[in-house]
Amino acid sequence: MMGFPRRSPLLAALALLLLGALLPPATAAAEPEAPTPSAVDEALSRAVRWLVTEQEVTGAWGSGPKALGPTALATYALLHAGVHEEADDRAGRALRRALRWLEREEPKDAASARDTGTYARSLLRLALDLRGRPADRPWCVRLTRQLVAAQSENGQWGYETPTRDPGPTGDNSNAQVAALALGVAAAAGDPVPREVLERAAAWWREHPQDDGGFGYASGGGHPSATSGSMTAAGIASLAQLAMATGRVDVLADDLAAALLEAEPVLAKAVLALEAMFRVDRNEGPSPGRRQARRASGRGWLHYYLWSVERAMVLAGRAELATLDWYTAGTEHLLETQAKDGSWRSEHPLYATCFAVLFLTRAADPPRAFTPRARAPEDTVTGQPPRAEGEAPDAPARPHLDLVAGVRGKATLVELLDAARGQGAKALLPLVPVLDDRDPLVRRRALEVLDALLPPERMTGVASHALARGRLRTWLARLGAILRLVDGRFVP
């Protein structure tokens, strides 16, 4: 759907990761200094330690069938935080136990009466995609088919995932997480009928509130009043579904503009979110006992922040109402993290997982376009490239088509020099080249992308929000695949 060969669905996912890295820097209008990467690293490390201590000896978080959702969420958060299941440390062992428990306990039969629910299946599908293990393909496809079968008649999803007669309606919270999972599934080549995606998009498109935002339930009434979390969910879902159906190209020069053209309803939804956006409160009414929690800003605040992150990254936006949403959210999370490493809300486990997902974002921006970029030696000539690299907006000297250079005889020094001069978007055309038939061309493309990632983390989160861990993980994974295909070493 994105112009990549069907045999390499990982490339589409890598493009999505790069997309998050290429969000333009937010304007620096009188905003406080951004949190340092070391502070974010420390917060994530403390959160991982807390999550590991909360795990049961079985490998789950919780017990019984209802533990599937929390365990899938915690597993997804650990993977996002950079925990490797191969690592021989406490976090790596915890992740291995969790994955084994999920594989053992998740119902294999789609008709099982032990319904795991939309959230559990969706989060598990997202976690398995991030894990990226080819052996999980049957598992992934099974989860996808179960989600497809559970779509409500109106295009939503509900908390349960029945295989027959899913019912007329669902809710927007489940509809969001299902849309995110099915978007990933479609990019990975799972059998996702287009009509399922179109029906899901039509629901969001046709049911905004009068102010352009979204509420929790279908039909009117107090539960459907606009809220920050559900408005962000609507934006994220429409963006994901537009890319999953091919109505918008993830590699579009201006993704935000392309999405507005494809889904005009997004314009008003973004305005509604801007009007409500704050990092210490999930704005919007809620009935009953939760009203008090809403008043204190604790109405599923961390789920709301994660929804904002998903919405902004997928919609290609670095700002909300001129505010750098990531920096603002990060500052709040660092200030409110408990001493034990958790975050507190209606449910500390959920709050901590969603906080981790916000902090780790969707992609890792390469830092080749900042003055402190790594300057590796050319593997052919041994000649060092220009010291310190070029500034982000420096012109290429001379201009070199990176794809042609990778396919031709350009040295790594020349390729890196050109990439630094042309800016971050120069990396995107290299993604399909990672699937070139020529193993040497694939290796050179991988070398260029890998060399642009420094060993240390970013110097700030205002313009480049995250370190390079997840993107490097993807590159390493692609390198492993190429080694299997070619029977040769690929760095």
PyMOL commands that set and color helices and strands:
alter all, ss='L'
color gray80, all
select helices_A, chain A and resi 9-21+37-54+65-80+90-105+117-131+134-149+172-187+194-206+222-224+228-244+255-262+265-276+290-295+301-314+325-336+348-360+402-407+412-422+424-427+430-433+439-451+469-486
alter helices_A, ss='H'
color red, helices_A
select strands_A, chain A and resi 319-320+323-324
alter strands_A, ss='S'
color yellow, strands_A
deselect
rebuild
show_as cartoon
